Amino acid sequence: MSNKYETLKRMDHAHLWHPFTQMQEWMGEDPCIIAEGEGSYLIDVDGNRYLDGVSSLWCNLFGHRRPELDEALKAQTDRIAHSTFLGLSHAPGIELAARLAALVPEGLTRVFYSDSGATAVEVALKLAVQYWQLRGETRRTLFARLEESYHGDTVGAMSVGYSDLFHHFHRDLLFPALAVKPPYAYQREQGLGEAEAMERSVAEARDTVSREKDRLAAFIMEPVMQGAAGMWPQPAGYVKAVRGICADNGVLFIADEVATGFGHTGRMWACEHDGVGPDLMCVGKGITGGYLPLAATFATEEIFSAFLGEYGEFKSFFHGHTYTGNPLGCAVALAGLDVFEKDALMEKVPVKIAWLEDRLRNDVLALPHVREIRQRGFMTGMELVRDKERGERYDPGLRIANQVVLEARRRGVIVRPLGDTLIMLPPLTISDGELETLVTVVRDSIRQVTEAR
Ligand code: PLP
């Protein structure tokens, strides 16, 4: 390791506090310190290259240092880096809103910018509650959600995405939300088949929403795939069923497409699989191709118009962030939308997804300790078990998936663990050869680690 590496490591260990990280453990390890990126690869300070198999936490869509995005960023810095969206506007923000409004599911016409997935969710929750207040339905302050959903780490987002492991210290800060068991939980906990699990979950959603329809502001869900739960997929038709239940009961439907949006499930938006349009939709992560922190909450004209009135009526949405609609982020996002078109990404990605499905089924699922592969598009979870036949788990203390992650890293591939599930979500532009490398290294790393245990 170089002197530069050692110096940086010392400073990291002395001053940093990394997210979702046991720092005691971190401070006893050699961190991987990234210096550069190139296409699907990350390069550390000593020049080692790693295939970015989780697209830098599911946000890098077009690879690192994509020339068009770099150019857009440089060109925007030559004009202005930031100017507030409070009381002023700017061209990249305006143009991006118009481009996105033409791209999102029908009916979503308004764009409210923020700066992360969690803030996009906070905006949706606050819009939903204020909408009902403005309509005179003041009792509607409650939310329904799916069990094990994840919507971010701010207090509102945690309230609708409660996870005992992540959030129990802050439980008393959270507002109550009604949890509906998603189909995959029925499959997993009760051993039901997909169709029956879906029926049970839809029935539960219907009961919950119809029982509490006078108090519910909205139902929020990650459509098609609950990512941070460990990639929990939903059967075809589930999003449409929940959306329909909301519509039948006059409850707003919020789609959190922070993880699923921008092509990750094989369609531009996960909601498209079921042909539904939400009342509110949250996006983040891939919106800038993984370059800058920008997020957006989309709303229907119906919701937007409830906030209109004379200033003195004080119906405005009193919410904003210093960097709301940051011009650099908007300029890069516009360049990203051009790349989608220029590279015909949404035509090419499904071919890669089909190949990946096939290879994972034949090469990885066949391994003796891989219980299940859960995949929707590029969003992939591979669950490891000690005994496949009996479904016996590994001792959690072994952190088996983390061991595979470290082995894969030694072999030049970055993937992430979520419990005993290995997570993969490569950039949309990953080449066929790189995808092959990703699958091969993951397979060999799983084999090596699980055979040694
Ligand atoms: N919503 C979903 C579905 C997510 O997967 C995430 C992050 O993984 C978030 C919201 C939070 O996004 P951020 O980390 O940008 O706040």
Residues whose N, C-alpha, C, O or C-beta is under 5 A from the ligand:
A	BS01	PLP	S116 G117 A118 Y150 H151 G152 E222 G227 D256 V258 A259 G284
